[in-house]
């Protein structure tokens, strides 16, 4: 099967990035959302990224217009899926909304179309039946598309195995490194490990073993990385981290979720609110003498 | 208190590296071991590292001889501690041996001397009383001295708090980033987080969620790191990793320890034996197309 036409459902941050990469890779792209202002935001996001990619020499002058000419925006479901070979859904991370979207698009999408969800923490089996074509349904999960170029391919038990090599090939064409999640796992591969790391950091902090700064310092200096677990948490958003950790049953996760909640109650959401474990835009961990 | 004379107990890999850095930083150093062949190994190790440091421009021509002129090697305990201001102990990671060493050196060390242990997974309170001067006793734990430049300062409940700023200052003079472990914690700060990461990776593998390669790929590409958890395990040594994980009571750690044991029973210890999760000297994760 040859994929030419890609439909992106949901014009948020991640959907827009996937759509833009698809345009850069030469696919015909349609971006669908229920609100015009989301589509406007999506175009602005793409233009901003294109400027950065031009600055860093990853695309040439004039290529931006060529890329954008391949990307259409629409509020019409039928226009969105017209002749689509592939759908990647990035709508709001709520099961009921995703189920509704898949019931709607499963009815009108062309028969050839492959269905994928870009959910961060839910499982494809939660929506596969709603789409009406569970055998054509799989998770296809991006990280941030341009810096962290991993795409998780995670089938549910009813996915046709013939889909896997097609999705691996598509992932490579989208400039990603495809990895196979052989059975359904919330958090795929990377997020599972990242959460374990962050959980251990949280336990060191709530157990009063070490300070935020010394925990991050240990990670940064040992691994020569630009940030440690608390810097990473600030960039993910403390609200997002709380959503994941507060559902975990073990005592350490519960203690950490309680800590995150105390930050959230003070309006500290991380980098986006100007305050989290560090203060932005100039957090101490970015200062030169932080690791001296 | 001014530290000038440093005594290193145990001329293994880590002890030799600490001694060499102390020599580079201008301290007078005495390296003690019970075997002449260990002292010979230590000198060879230092000469090898000095050649690398010269190659990479970190020390100038001729500086190597100057550094080595400050480092003495001895089989005599009394010579080792003569006029010592500071002891860092890196002997075999067995509680009985460490206790015996501290009983011996606690008796003969000058009264001014600060006592520190470089233990990886034990606690300073296990040997503090043996030294006869628990208030002068603290953990002072290096990672690899030259690439990973973190030193953990971990007091036990009886450590004199006045020791902490002295050790922080010494850490900086030894070109390390000092971090304070406010209460005793096996694995200090970094190793606690690393073990959580490796445990999560092990769970993904033993749970058949993903392959060794895809787990490492996810970590490497998302964080732009040169190796993933299994590459790291191979470089740590599967025997060392087994020693840590097989004592942990949770089911995931037990499953992972069992996996490690199956490798060890085949003689696969990681990089040092030529075979671990990958095959050395040319593991696939170092190939250019591994992350494509």
Interface residues (C-beta under 8 A of the other chain):
Chain A: X143 X148 X149 X150 X152 X172 X177 X179 X180 X181 X182 X183 X185 X188 X189 X190 X192 X193 X195 X196 X197 X199 X200 X201 X203 X204 X207 X208 X209 X210 X211 X214 X215 X217 X218 X219 X221 X222 X223 X225 X229 X291 X292
Chain B: X143 X148 X149 X150 X152 X172 X177 X179 X180 X181 X182 X183 X185 X188 X189 X190 X192 X193 X195 X196 X197 X199 X200 X201 X203 X204 X207 X208 X209 X210 X211 X214 X215 X217 X218 X219 X221 X222 X223 X225 X229 X291 X292
